[in-house]
Amino acid sequence: MVDEPSSDDESPKRSLIKREVEPAEDEANFRVLETIADVEGVDVTALPPLYERIDHILDHLFDTPPAPEAQVVITFSYYGYRVRVDQEGHIELTRLNGAPESWNGQS
């Protein structure tokens, strides 16, 4: 995982967090979970399964990437965040309004 500097403070209190991951088809869902777990300071296994929310959409994005000019972006809500993933492996997490600092529910 490569951090893209957006601030010195990437705590869950921040509203926008940016990360970059290697776009690998067999690890796409895990990379998103790993990013959220890192930001939240929890183990990945503490998060609800991502595939129950978006199936394997991210895997399909990275298995045969579309042409760069397509600029494909997938956006969804998960664990108190609006998650944005593009075909190049950039992940943006935006804390949803009203989401607690330490999200204990499932979104």
N, C-alpha and C positions, 0 to 999 in steps of 0.2 A: 504494500500500500504506500503510495506517495502522497504526502501532505502537500497541498497547495496553500501557501501562506495567505491567509485572509485576515489574521489577527493573531496576537500572542495568546489569546484566550479562546480555546475551543471547547469550553465547558458547555453542558446542556443548556445553560442560561442564554447562550448566544442564539440569535435567531437564524443565522445563515452559516453553514459549515460546508466547506468544499474539500473534496478528496479526489484523488485520481488512483484508479486501480488498473491492473493489466486486464484487458477485455478477453477473458478466457471463458469459453462456453460452458465448461463443466464446473466452473466455480462462481459464476455470476451472482446467483442468489446468495451464496455464502459470503461473497465480498461485500454485498450490501449489508447483510446481517453483521458482519465483522466491523464494518464502519460504524453502524449504530451502536453496537455493543461497546466499542472503544469510546465513543463520545459519551455514552451513558455511564461508563465505568462498571459494566456488568459483563458476565460471561455470555458468550454467544448462545449457549444452551438455555439461558434464562429467558430468551426472546421467543415469542410464538413463531411457529413455522411460517416462513414467507410463502412457500408454495401453496398454502391454503388460501392466500390472498390473491396472488398473481400467477399461480401455476409456474410454468417454466418460460414465461415470456422473455425474461432477461437472457436465458440460455439461447433462445432463438435469435435474439438480437446479435449475439456474439458468435454464433456458430457459422453463419454465412453473412458477414457484415454487409449492409447495403453500401452502395457507392457513396463516397464521401460527400458528394453534392446533395445527397438525400437529407443529410443532417437529422437523422432519426433521434428522437428523444422520447423516453418513456417516463411518465409521471404518475405517481400513485401515493396514497396515504398509508402510513404504517407506523405504529408505535409512537404516535404523537408527532410525527414528522410528515411533511410533504417531501417525497423522495423524487429526485430528478436524475435519471441516468441517460447519458448519451452513448452513441455507438463507439466513441473513442475511449470509454471507460471513466469519464468524469462523473462523479457523484456529488450532488448538492442536497443537503438536508436543510429544510426550513422548518423550524418549530412552529406547529400549528397554534393559533390563538387559543388560549384557554387550556392548553396541554400542561399538565404539571411538570415541574423540573425533573422529577424522577417518575416516569410513566409506569404505573403498575398494572394498567389495564391493557386490553387488546384493542387495536383500532382496525 
